[in-house]
Amino acid sequence: MDITQTISLALIQGLTEFLPVSSSAHLVILPKLLDWPDQGLAFDVVVHFATLCAIVYYYRLTLVEMSKDFACSIVTRKMQGQSMLAWAVLLGTIPVGLTGLFFKDSIELNLRSYEVVAFATIFFGFLLGFSDWIHRFLGRSREFIRSSDILIVGLFQALALIPGTSRSGITITAALLIGLSRSLSIKFAFLLSIPVIALATLLKTFDLVNDVNQVDWTLLLIGFVIALITAYTTIVFFIRLVERIGFMPFVIYRILLGAMLLLL
């Protein structure tokens, strides 16, 4: 892997990890077009850790409040402040964790084809557009989370294990469908990404122990910095953009991206 591939893949990871456009679709299409070699497990670990750092830093104050209120809810056995959101993130991670635990090998074996990635990119793009349309048409904009919301969004998040789905895209889609506001849908989806990315990075780190490939630490550092800055900038501008224009540009982009994958 050279410097051009390092910069390009780090930019893609930083841009697409939190946008509802499927990072896996982009990481399939660019190496295919440019005939790049596999970037290696160490690089995957580093850029995933970079995006984790970006989202934790962005929501650092919220995470502190959630932690305090979560502890208080256990002691008092009453929900207060951000405790419901903390429980939602914790419990909402269980479905994707269990699905990954029991079906990871099957998914890796059977669902890594270009066709699956392409059709998932298109289908879940249409679903995102439908949820945004329903949200605007019905005028639903709830600013609180119910226990049933946790189950629904958590189950939808498990679908993100299908390559081409987009983890942020499917959780935002579910949140909009059940009536959460755009701002809360994005916040819930992004906070849900923290334990998922953390677990994925941890598992990849364990696999890295058995990886015998040599590591270029300079390229890894460059990839980390680029992915970190790109991810944080993307989070900031994405939240502002969606509040103004909605999700339709991302829906159109997903459809075009899926069509390009089918052509490949």
Buried (B, 14 or more C-beta within 10 A) or exposed (E): BEEEBBBBBBBBBBBBBBBBBBBBBBBBBBBEEEEBEEBBBBBBBBBBBBBBBBBBEBBEEBBEBBEBBBEBBEEEEEBEBBBBBBBBBBBBBBBBBEBBEEBEEEBEEEBEEBEBBBBBBBBBBEBBBBBBBEBBEEEBBBEEBBEEBBBBBBBBBBBBBBBBBBBBBBBBBBBBBBBBBBEBBBBBBBBBBBBBBBBBBEEBBEEBEEEEEEBBEEBBEBBBBBBBBBBBEBBEEBBEBBEEEBBEEBBEBBBEBBEBBBEE
